[in-house]
Amino acid sequence: MYRFYTIIVNGKPRPQARHRHTKAGFTYDPSSKYKKDFITQVRSQAPNPPLNGRISLKAIFSMPYVKKHYRTGKYSGMLKANSPYEYTIKPDIDNLLKFVLDAGNKVLWYDDSQIWKVETEKVYSEIPSILLEIMEEPRI
């Protein structure tokens, strides 16, 4: 039996930063603070226990519009008619996805290796967020 989940994480999507190394030889993850914030929001919407079947994932990263996309003067709160929908600048979509896959381990799914299909989009939105649509196909 297939199980479907829709999870919304509010806030500007963050990319997975590369791990850093100190002179003393320690390695740390600069994204760890953002991962904790992500997990805090996801935990209330996450399946319990984490999914263990084959997973297909759709992730929509809604990035905030920038100032130049808005009109000025009396209509300053409205978007211009030619404002884009597709978000085609940095951060890279693969780094955004990597953040979600890594942060979702042991919370949404046991391991991100279970994910066999991914569909992703980066779009502009007035409400920055991440929308995750997860479908689990049980193990046979």
Buried (B, 14 or more C-beta within 10 A) or exposed (E): EEEEBEBBBEBEBBBBBEEEEEEEEEEEBEBEEBBEBBBEBBEEEBBEEBBBBBBBBBBBBBBBBEEEBBEEEEEEEEBEEEBEEEBEEEBEBEBBBBBBBBBBBEBBBBEBEBBEEBEBBBEBBEEBBBBBBBBBBEEE
